[in-house]
Amino acid sequence: MVDFNINNYVWVKLTKRGWAILEGRHDTLKSTFPSVGDFISPKEDSEGWSKWQLWVLMSTFDGFVGMGMQEPFETTIKIDVIQ
């Protein structure tokens, strides 16, 4: 077993559904607060992996992950283990 803090990082591959959720959240925020800047997408590496603090990932996609739901990111993730 390995201890893992939710402030540590994981890597995920967003799906089309994940991108749509991110853009929709931004559009909603911008409609409420027009001064919000343009959508800034998560940076992906050459293989499509993006880096997230685990708590941010959970917060961002809360309510969009579950059995039978169209997943916002692929179900295999990479965990950064800080030693």
Secondary structure, DSSP 8 states (H G I E B T S, - for coil): -----TTSEEEE-B-HHHHHHHHHHHHHHHHH-TT--------B-TTS-EEEEHHHHHHHTTTS-STTS--SB-S--EE----
